[in-house]
Amino acid sequence: MQDEMAIHMGRGLRSILHGFTSIEQLGEFGMPLDRNKSFSILLNTFIEGIHAVMLNQPET
């Protein structure tokens, strides 16, 4: 099950990276906020989610 979860997590990270960079390349971040801070918050939130999921996984 952990191998399967790793694939899901990898897909999630890839989607985050692709989506954020695509929006940035298109110049679609209209608000004058620091994009690097937004990206950092996004990644940290994803990582915290991974930790939460892994803590709730039954040990095999």
N, C-alpha and C positions, 0 to 999 in steps of 0.2 A: 504493500500500500504506500510506503514511503517513496518508492520510485515513481508511482503514479502521481503522488502529491507534488513531487519535484517537477514533473512535467507541467502540471497545472500552474505552479508558481512561476516557472520559466515563461510560460505563455503570458501570464499576467504581467510580468516585468517587461517582456518584449512589447506587449500592447501599450503599456505605459510609455516606454521609450519612443515607440513609433508615433503614438498619438501626440505626445508633447512636442517632439521635434518637428512633426508635420505642421502642427499649428504654428510653431515658432517660424518655420521657413516660409509659411504663407503670410506672415505678419498679422496673424489674427488675434494676437494678444493685445486688445485695444486699450486696456486700462494701464495707466502709468505706474505699475507696480514692478518690483524687482523680480524678473523671471527666474533668476537663479534661486532666490528664496522660495518661490512657488515650487520649483523643481525639487528643492531640498525637502520641503514639507511633504510633497507628494511621495518621494522615495522613502522618507522616514515613516510615513503612515503605512506604506506598503510593507516595509520591514517589520513594523510593530504588528501588523496583521499576520504576517508569517509566524512571528513568535507566538501570538495568541493561538493560532491554529495548531502549531506544533505542541504547545502545552496541553491542548485538549485531545491530542491524538492518543489512542490506546497504544501501549508499548507492545511490540511484537516479539 
